[in-house]
Amino acid sequence: MGAKHLCVGSLALNDTVYANGRTSMADPGGNALYAAVGANIWSNQVGITAVVGYDWPPEYTARLDQSAIDTSGLIQKDEETLRAWTIYELSGYRRYFSRNTEVVLLTPSPFSSTPLTAEEGAAYSAAARRVHLRNSPLPQELAASLWNSVASIHLSPMRLETTLAWIEALQDRPDIFVSVDILPYFLNGNFDDPDLLHLLRRADAFMPSEAEAESLMPAYEVDIFCRQIAQRGPKIVVIKQGDHGAVLYDRQHDTFHQITPYPAQVDDLTGAGDSFCGGFAVGYLETGDPLQAALYGTVSASFIIESFGGLYALQINRTQAEERLAKLRQINKIPEK
């Protein structure tokens, strides 16, 4: 049985400093991991595609395998895995600093009183871009067996050129449900940007966070933003709003829904949006209903945020998810379909 739901993006190693002073080194993370774990809560037919370096611990891959996540899409490279310091403040605010050597060597000292020159700034940005591109999977690297089995692909935030490569590869696969999340893309409301148009025309669901929506359209209004996006391709638009839940727009019925989040015990919000997307993809293929899919995604996110680390929710089973889904339907006054 091949993977039916494929999550594409990054895997990363996070060296974490918590607000209480505790530290944890080389924790598994990355948007593809959280998306895959969010989908795995609902389905045992989930695959992951990402790049791992020589320093990626094989026991993390084994944990995914043991949880029925297909890791045949992992691409091994003789490079460093994406790596970052993650520092938590008492307020819950998180800061990230790259630990990849090529970027660290060009990172300015926080004690320097001399600003970066234009050339130094350009070199730093170029190094960060190279590191992310090297650690991003390309569609031609995906095994034919996975291409043949998948019914949904979620594209987690990647460099735009990488996302567009996947979009191009999916042009002749209309049978695959494609959901897309993006990095901030500063367009000042120009929804007719050629790259954005190319992306939207093949996306079935467009799922930015509030920050990403703001980058596309500063001071956006939800209804205008969603309809403008949907007119250019996606039949579903979801704006993820963190602890405020999510807004869903269904183009077919021209309807909006505000999804109230599940009242989880929050430990760490990292990965909530990615896991929402993974759960959403499974929910949509199971029900064909965007609103029900958003509930699946919300349940996935609620489990992810109840502990630190990307692997915690692998222990959650479908029965637990169904129980939480029933409660979430009551909270949102949405009947079971």
Sine and cosine of phi, psi and omega as CSV:
sin_phi,cos_phi,sin_psi,cos_psi,sin_omega,cos_omega
0.00,0.00,0.88,-0.48,-0.02,-1.00
-1.00,0.08,0.13,-0.99,0.02,-1.00
-0.94,0.34,0.74,-0.68,0.04,-1.00
-1.00,-0.10,-0.52,0.85,-0.04,-1.00
-0.87,-0.49,0.89,-0.45,-0.06,-1.00
-0.94,-0.35,0.76,-0.65,0.03,-1.00
-0.94,-0.35,0.86,-0.51,-0.10,-0.99
-0.93,-0.38,0.70,-0.71,0.04,-1.00
0.26,-0.96,-0.69,-0.73,-0.10,-1.00
-0.90,-0.44,0.48,-0.88,0.28,-0.96
-0.92,-0.39,0.54,-0.84,-0.08,-1.00
-0.56,-0.83,0.36,-0.93,0.14,-0.99
-0.94,-0.35,0.81,-0.58,-0.04,-1.00
-0.93,-0.38,0.80,-0.60,0.13,-0.99
-0.99,-0.15,0.91,-0.40,-0.28,-0.96
-0.93,-0.38,0.71,-0.70,0.14,-0.99
-0.90,-0.45,0.91,-0.42,-0.03,-1.00
-1.00,0.06,0.30,-0.95,-0.08,-1.00
-0.89,0.45,-0.43,0.90,0.01,-1.00
-1.00,0.06,0.07,1.00,0.03,-1.00
0.99,-0.11,-0.20,0.98,0.03,-1.00
-0.92,0.39,0.56,-0.83,0.05,-1.00
-0.82,-0.57,0.43,-0.90,0.04,-1.00
-0.53,-0.85,0.83,-0.56,-0.12,-0.99
-0.98,-0.20,0.57,-0.82,0.13,-0.99
0.83,0.55,0.67,0.75,0.09,-1.00
-0.95,0.32,0.62,-0.79,0.03,-1.00
-0.96,0.28,0.68,-0.73,0.02,-1.00
-0.41,-0.91,-0.34,-0.94,-0.04,-1.00
0.95,-0.30,0.54,-0.84,-0.12,-0.99
-0.91,0.42,-0.55,0.83,0.03,-1.00
-0.92,0.40,-0.59,0.81,0.02,-1.00
-0.89,0.45,-0.76,0.65,-0.03,-1.00
-0.91,0.42,-0.62,0.78,0.04,-1.00
-0.89,0.45,-0.69,0.72,-0.02,-1.00
-0.91,0.41,-0.66,0.75,0.02,-1.00
-0.92,0.40,-0.63,0.78,0.05,-1.00
-0.88,0.47,-0.62,0.79,0.05,-1.00
-0.95,0.30,-0.60,0.80,-0.05,-1.00
-0.91,0.43,-0.41,0.91,0.08,-1.00
-0.85,0.53,-0.52,0.86,-0.07,-1.00
-0.97,-0.26,-0.39,0.92,-0.18,-0.98
-0.61,-0.79,0.58,-0.82,0.11,-0.99
-0.98,-0.18,0.37,0.93,0.03,-1.00
-0.84,-0.54,0.77,0.63,-0.06,-1.00
-0.94,-0.35,0.66,-0.75,0.09,-1.00
-0.83,-0.56,0.33,-0.94,0.01,-1.00
-0.75,-0.66,0.68,-0.74,0.06,-1.00
-0.81,-0.59,0.87,-0.49,-0.02,-1.00
-0.30,-0.96,0.18,-0.98,0.04,-1.00
-0.99,-0.16,0.71,-0.70,0.12,-0.99
-0.84,-0.55,0.58,-0.82,-0.01,-1.00
-0.99,-0.11,-0.09,-1.00,-0.03,-1.00
-0.91,0.41,-0.32,0.95,-0.06,-1.00
-0.99,-0.12,0.07,1.00,0.01,-1.00
-0.96,0.27,0.86,-0.51,-0.05,-1.00
-0.91,0.42,0.81,-0.58,-0.03,-1.00
-0.89,0.46,-0.39,0.92,0.01,-1.00
-0.92,0.39,-0.42,0.91,0.07,-1.00
-0.94,0.35,-0.67,0.74,0.06,-1.00
-0.89,0.46,-0.64,0.77,0.01,-1.00
-0.88,0.47,-0.62,0.79,0.03,-1.00
-0.89,0.46,-0.65,0.76,0.04,-1.00
-0.91,0.42,-0.70,0.71,0.03,-1.00
-0.85,0.52,-0.69,0.72,-0.02,-1.00
-0.90,0.44,-0.40,0.92,0.01,-1.00
-0.99,-0.11,0.26,0.97,0.07,-1.00
0.94,0.35,0.39,0.92,0.16,-0.99
-1.00,-0.01,0.83,-0.55,-0.04,-1.00
-0.96,0.29,0.91,-0.42,-0.03,-1.00
-0.98,-0.21,0.22,0.98,-0.01,-1.00
-0.92,0.40,-0.25,0.97,0.04,-1.00
-1.00,0.04,0.01,1.00,0.06,-1.00
-0.96,0.28,0.69,-0.72,-0.08,-1.00
-0.93,-0.36,0.90,-0.43,-0.03,-1.00
-1.00,0.07,0.78,-0.62,0.04,-1.00
-0.77,-0.63,0.45,-0.89,0.02,-1.00
-1.00,0.06,0.86,0.52,-0.01,-1.00
-0.68,-0.74,0.17,-0.99,0.16,-0.99
-0.94,0.35,0.63,-0.77,0.22,-0.98
-0.92,0.38,0.50,-0.87,0.13,-0.99
-0.78,0.63,0.73,-0.69,-0.06,-1.00
-0.58,-0.82,0.61,-0.79,-0.04,-1.00
-0.49,-0.87,0.47,-0.88,0.27,-0.96
-0.98,0.19,0.70,-0.71,0.15,-0.99
-0.86,-0.51,0.87,-0.50,-0.07,-1.00
-0.88,-0.47,0.84,-0.55,-0.01,-1.00
-0.99,-0.14,0.73,-0.68,0.12,-0.99
-1.00,-0.09,0.27,-0.96,0.03,-1.00
-0.87,0.49,-0.48,0.88,0.01,-1.00
-0.95,0.33,-0.21,0.98,-0.10,-0.99
0.99,-0.14,-0.19,0.98,0.02,-1.00
-0.91,0.42,0.62,-0.79,-0.02,-1.00
-0.88,-0.48,0.62,-0.79,0.09,-1.00
-0.84,-0.54,0.58,-0.82,-0.05,-1.00
-0.82,-0.57,0.66,-0.75,0.07,-1.00
-0.69,-0.73,0.78,-0.63,-0.01,-1.00
-0.89,0.45,0.64,-0.77,0.11,-0.99
-0.93,-0.38,0.11,0.99,0.05,-1.00
-0.95,0.32,0.74,-0.67,-0.19,-0.98
-0.80,0.60,-0.71,0.70,-0.07,-1.00
-0.87,0.49,-0.55,0.84,0.01,-1.00
-0.99,0.13,-0.67,0.74,-0.03,-1.00
-0.84,0.54,-0.64,0.77,-0.03,-1.00
-0.89,0.45,-0.36,0.93,-0.01,-1.00
-0.95,-0.32,0.06,1.00,-0.03,-1.00
-0.98,0.22,0.79,-0.61,-0.01,-1.00
-0.93,0.37,0.54,-0.84,0.05,-1.00
-0.93,0.36,0.69,-0.73,0.04,-1.00
-0.93,0.37,-0.22,0.98,-0.01,-1.00
-0.99,-0.11,-0.03,1.00,-0.02,-1.00
-0.98,0.19,0.69,-0.72,0.05,-1.00
-1.00,-0.08,-0.01,1.00,-0.02,-1.00
-0.99,-0.16,0.88,-0.48,0.00,-1.00
-0.92,0.39,0.40,-0.92,0.07,-1.00
-0.89,0.46,0.63,-0.78,0.16,-0.99
-0.96,0.28,0.22,-0.97,0.03,-1.00
-0.86,0.51,-0.63,0.78,0.00,-1.00
-0.92,0.39,-0.66,0.75,0.01,-1.00
-0.92,0.40,-0.65,0.76,0.04,-1.00
-0.89,0.45,-0.65,0.76,0.02,-1.00
-0.92,0.40,-0.63,0.78,0.01,-1.00
-0.91,0.41,-0.65,0.76,0.03,-1.00
-0.89,0.46,-0.73,0.68,0.00,-1.00
-0.89,0.45,-0.64,0.77,0.00,-1.00
-0.91,0.41,-0.63,0.78,0.02,-1.00
-0.91,0.43,-0.70,0.72,0.02,-1.00
-0.88,0.48,-0.64,0.76,0.02,-1.00
-0.89,0.45,-0.71,0.71,-0.01,-1.00
-0.88,0.48,-0.69,0.73,-0.02,-1.00
-0.88,0.47,-0.69,0.72,-0.03,-1.00
-0.94,0.33,-0.61,0.79,0.03,-1.00
-0.91,0.40,-0.65,0.76,0.02,-1.00
-0.90,0.44,-0.47,0.88,-0.05,-1.00
-0.98,-0.19,0.38,0.93,0.04,-1.00
-0.90,-0.43,0.76,-0.65,0.00,-1.00
-0.96,0.27,0.54,-0.84,0.05,-1.00
-0.93,-0.37,0.49,-0.87,-0.09,-1.00
-0.87,0.49,-0.53,0.85,-0.01,-1.00
-0.94,0.34,-0.22,0.98,0.04,-1.00
-1.00,0.02,-0.10,0.99,-0.04,-1.00
-0.99,0.16,0.74,-0.67,-0.01,-1.00
-0.88,0.47,0.60,-0.80,-0.01,-1.00
-0.85,0.53,-0.56,0.83,-0.02,-1.00
-0.88,0.47,-0.58,0.81,0.04,-1.00
-0.96,0.29,-0.67,0.74,0.06,-1.00
-0.83,0.56,-0.60,0.80,-0.09,-1.00
-0.97,0.23,-0.39,0.92,-0.11,-0.99
-0.98,-0.17,-0.38,0.92,-0.18,-0.98
-0.97,0.26,0.59,-0.80,0.11,-0.99
-0.92,-0.40,-0.31,0.95,0.08,-1.00
-0.63,-0.78,0.59,-0.81,0.09,-1.00
-0.76,-0.65,0.81,-0.59,0.14,-0.99
-0.97,-0.26,0.83,-0.56,0.05,-1.00
-0.99,-0.11,0.97,-0.26,0.05,-1.00
-0.95,0.32,0.24,-0.97,-0.01,-1.00
-0.84,0.54,0.83,-0.56,0.05,-1.00
-0.65,-0.76,0.12,-0.99,0.14,-0.99
-0.82,0.57,0.59,-0.80,-0.12,-0.99
-0.84,0.55,-0.64,0.77,-0.04,-1.00
-0.90,0.43,-0.52,0.85,0.04,-1.00
-0.95,0.31,-0.71,0.71,0.04,-1.00
-0.86,0.52,-0.67,0.74,-0.01,-1.00
-0.92,0.40,-0.53,0.85,0.07,-1.00
-0.89,0.45,-0.65,0.76,0.06,-1.00
-0.92,0.38,-0.67,0.75,0.03,-1.00
-0.86,0.51,-0.68,0.74,0.01,-1.00
-0.90,0.44,-0.67,0.74,-0.01,-1.00
-0.91,0.41,-0.39,0.92,-0.04,-1.00
-1.00,-0.06,0.01,1.00,-0.03,-1.00
-0.86,0.51,-0.62,0.78,-0.05,-1.00
-0.99,-0.15,0.37,0.93,0.08,-1.00
-0.80,-0.59,0.91,0.42,0.00,-1.00
-0.91,0.41,-0.22,0.98,0.01,-1.00
-0.97,0.26,-0.25,0.97,-0.03,-1.00
-1.00,-0.07,0.79,-0.61,0.10,-1.00
-0.97,0.24,0.83,-0.55,-0.09,-1.00
-0.90,-0.44,0.87,-0.50,0.14,-0.99
-0.93,-0.36,0.59,-0.81,-0.13,-0.99
-0.73,-0.68,0.75,-0.66,0.21,-0.98
-0.89,-0.46,0.44,-0.90,-0.11,-0.99
-0.74,-0.67,0.29,-0.96,0.26,-0.97
-0.98,0.19,0.31,-0.95,0.08,-1.00
-0.79,0.61,0.72,-0.69,-0.10,-0.99
-0.69,-0.72,0.97,-0.23,-0.23,-0.97
-1.00,0.09,0.97,-0.23,-0.10,-0.99
-0.86,-0.51,-0.13,0.99,0.04,-1.00
0.81,0.58,0.65,0.76,0.08,-1.00
1.00,0.10,0.10,1.00,0.00,-1.00
-1.00,0.08,1.00,0.07,-0.03,-1.00
-0.97,0.25,-0.08,1.00,0.04,-1.00
-0.98,-0.17,0.26,0.97,0.15,-0.99
-0.81,0.58,0.77,-0.64,-0.11,-0.99
-0.83,0.56,-0.67,0.75,-0.01,-1.00
-0.92,0.39,-0.68,0.73,0.03,-1.00
-0.89,0.45,-0.68,0.74,0.03,-1.00
-0.86,0.51,-0.70,0.72,-0.01,-1.00
-0.88,0.48,-0.65,0.76,0.02,-1.00
-0.91,0.41,-0.74,0.67,-0.11,-0.99
-0.92,0.39,-0.53,0.85,-0.05,-1.00
-0.91,0.42,-0.37,0.93,0.01,-1.00
-0.95,-0.31,-0.09,1.00,0.00,-1.00
-0.99,0.10,0.79,-0.61,0.12,-0.99
-0.99,0.15,-0.57,0.82,0.04,-1.00
-0.72,-0.70,0.76,-0.65,0.02,-1.00
-0.92,-0.38,0.83,-0.56,-0.27,-0.96
-0.73,-0.69,0.89,0.45,0.00,-1.00
-0.98,0.19,0.31,-0.95,0.20,-0.98
-0.99,0.14,0.10,-0.99,0.05,-1.00
-0.86,0.51,-0.66,0.76,-0.01,-1.00
-0.90,0.44,-0.64,0.77,0.00,-1.00
-0.94,0.34,-0.63,0.78,0.07,-1.00
-0.89,0.46,-0.65,0.76,0.02,-1.00
-0.89,0.45,-0.58,0.82,0.01,-1.00
-0.92,0.39,-0.56,0.83,0.02,-1.00
-0.97,0.25,-0.62,0.79,-0.09,-1.00
-0.58,-0.81,1.00,-0.02,-0.03,-1.00
-0.82,0.57,0.64,-0.76,-0.01,-1.00
0.81,0.58,0.65,0.76,-0.08,-1.00
-0.91,0.41,0.48,-0.88,0.21,-0.98
-0.98,-0.21,0.72,-0.69,-0.17,-0.99
-0.83,0.56,-0.75,0.67,-0.09,-1.00
-0.91,0.41,-0.66,0.75,0.01,-1.00
-0.92,0.40,-0.72,0.69,-0.01,-1.00
-0.85,0.53,-0.79,0.61,-0.08,-1.00
-0.89,0.46,-0.68,0.73,-0.02,-1.00
-0.93,0.36,-0.61,0.79,0.03,-1.00
-0.89,0.45,-0.67,0.74,0.03,-1.00
-0.91,0.42,-0.75,0.66,-0.08,-1.00
-0.90,0.44,-0.54,0.84,0.04,-1.00
-0.88,0.47,-0.36,0.93,-0.07,-1.00
-0.98,-0.19,0.15,0.99,0.11,-0.99
0.48,-0.88,-0.89,0.46,-0.14,-0.99
-0.90,0.43,0.68,-0.74,0.07,-1.00
-1.00,0.09,-0.21,0.98,0.00,-1.00
-0.73,-0.69,0.72,-0.69,0.13,-0.99
-0.79,-0.61,0.78,-0.63,0.06,-1.00
-0.83,-0.57,0.79,-0.62,0.15,-0.99
-0.96,-0.29,0.90,-0.43,-0.02,-1.00
-0.99,0.15,0.78,-0.63,-0.15,-0.99
-0.88,-0.48,0.47,0.88,0.06,-1.00
0.87,0.49,-0.76,-0.64,-0.06,-1.00
-0.96,0.27,0.01,1.00,0.11,-0.99
-1.00,-0.08,0.01,1.00,0.03,-1.00
1.00,-0.09,-0.74,-0.67,-0.04,-1.00
-0.42,-0.91,0.47,-0.88,0.15,-0.99
-0.95,-0.30,0.76,-0.65,0.00,-1.00
-0.91,-0.42,0.74,-0.67,0.13,-0.99
-0.89,-0.46,0.81,-0.59,0.02,-1.00
-0.95,-0.30,0.96,-0.27,-0.08,-1.00
-0.89,0.46,-0.62,0.78,-0.07,-1.00
-0.84,0.54,-0.65,0.76,-0.03,-1.00
-0.97,-0.25,0.00,1.00,-0.04,-1.00
0.77,0.64,0.76,0.64,-0.05,-1.00
-0.83,-0.56,0.52,-0.86,0.08,-1.00
-0.92,-0.40,0.57,-0.82,0.07,-1.00
-0.69,-0.72,0.74,-0.67,0.13,-0.99
-0.99,-0.11,0.88,-0.47,-0.02,-1.00
-0.99,-0.10,0.90,-0.43,0.08,-1.00
-0.98,0.22,0.72,-0.70,-0.04,-1.00
-0.95,0.32,0.33,-0.95,0.10,-1.00
-0.96,0.27,0.65,-0.76,-0.04,-1.00
-0.97,0.24,0.96,0.29,-0.03,-1.00
-0.99,0.17,0.30,-0.95,0.12,-0.99
-1.00,0.05,0.98,-0.22,-0.19,-0.98
-0.99,0.14,0.83,-0.56,0.16,-0.99
-0.95,-0.30,-0.64,0.77,-0.12,-0.99
-0.38,-0.92,0.84,-0.55,-0.04,-1.00
-0.99,0.13,-0.09,1.00,-0.02,-1.00
-0.84,0.55,0.76,-0.65,0.09,-1.00
1.00,0.09,-0.01,1.00,-0.05,-1.00
-0.87,0.49,-0.73,0.68,-0.02,-1.00
-0.91,0.41,-0.63,0.78,0.01,-1.00
-0.92,0.40,-0.68,0.73,0.00,-1.00
-0.92,0.38,-0.55,0.84,0.11,-0.99
-0.84,0.55,-0.72,0.69,-0.03,-1.00
-0.89,0.45,-0.64,0.76,0.03,-1.00
-0.90,0.45,-0.72,0.69,0.04,-1.00
-0.91,0.42,-0.61,0.80,0.01,-1.00
-0.86,0.50,-0.71,0.71,-0.04,-1.00
-0.86,0.50,-0.70,0.72,0.03,-1.00
-0.90,0.43,-0.71,0.71,-0.02,-1.00
-0.87,0.49,-0.63,0.78,-0.02,-1.00
-0.93,0.35,-0.66,0.75,0.01,-1.00
-0.93,0.37,-0.50,0.86,0.01,-1.00
-0.97,0.24,-0.61,0.79,-0.15,-0.99
-0.93,-0.36,-0.40,0.91,-0.09,-1.00
0.94,0.34,0.20,0.98,-0.09,-1.00
-0.86,-0.51,0.90,-0.44,-0.02,-1.00
-0.85,0.52,-0.59,0.81,-0.03,-1.00
-0.92,0.38,-0.70,0.71,0.06,-1.00
-0.90,0.44,-0.61,0.79,0.03,-1.00
-0.88,0.47,-0.63,0.78,0.02,-1.00
-0.90,0.43,-0.54,0.84,0.07,-1.00
-0.93,0.37,-0.67,0.75,0.09,-1.00
-0.83,0.56,-0.74,0.67,-0.02,-1.00
-0.88,0.47,-0.64,0.77,0.00,-1.00
-0.91,0.41,-0.63,0.78,0.07,-1.00
-0.89,0.45,-0.71,0.71,0.03,-1.00
-0.84,0.55,-0.74,0.68,-0.01,-1.00
-0.88,0.47,-0.59,0.80,-0.05,-1.00
-0.90,0.43,-0.54,0.84,0.05,-1.00
-0.97,0.23,-0.62,0.78,-0.03,-1.00
-0.87,0.50,-0.65,0.76,-0.14,-0.99
-0.99,0.16,-0.03,1.00,-0.05,-1.00
-1.00,0.04,0.06,1.00,0.07,-1.00
-0.38,-0.93,0.26,-0.97,0.07,-1.00
-1.00,0.07,0.63,-0.78,0.10,-1.00
0.98,-0.18,0.48,-0.88,-0.12,-0.99
-0.99,0.16,-0.22,0.97,-0.10,-0.99
-0.98,-0.18,-0.16,0.99,-0.08,-1.00
-0.82,0.58,-0.73,0.69,-0.13,-0.99
-0.96,0.27,-0.03,1.00,0.10,-1.00
-0.89,0.45,-0.35,0.94,-0.01,-1.00
-0.99,0.11,-0.12,0.99,-0.01,-1.00
-0.98,0.18,0.72,-0.69,0.00,-1.00
-0.96,-0.29,0.15,-0.99,-0.07,-1.00
-0.89,0.46,-0.59,0.81,0.01,-1.00
-0.88,0.47,-0.69,0.72,0.05,-1.00
-0.89,0.46,-0.64,0.77,0.01,-1.00
-0.91,0.42,-0.66,0.75,0.01,-1.00
-0.90,0.45,-0.64,0.77,0.03,-1.00
-0.89,0.46,-0.69,0.72,0.01,-1.00
-0.94,0.35,-0.57,0.82,0.04,-1.00
-0.88,0.48,-0.67,0.74,0.01,-1.00
-0.88,0.48,-0.67,0.74,0.03,-1.00
-0.92,0.39,-0.63,0.78,-0.01,-1.00
-0.92,0.40,-0.59,0.81,0.08,-1.00
-0.87,0.49,-0.65,0.76,0.03,-1.00
-0.90,0.43,-0.69,0.72,0.00,-1.00
-0.86,0.51,-0.66,0.75,-0.05,-1.00
-1.00,-0.06,0.01,1.00,0.01,-1.00
0.82,0.57,0.73,0.68,0.01,-1.00
-0.90,-0.44,0.86,-0.51,-0.01,-1.00
-0.95,0.32,0.42,-0.91,0.09,-1.00
-0.93,0.36,0.68,-0.74,-0.02,-1.00
-1.00,0.07,0.00,0.00,0.00,0.00
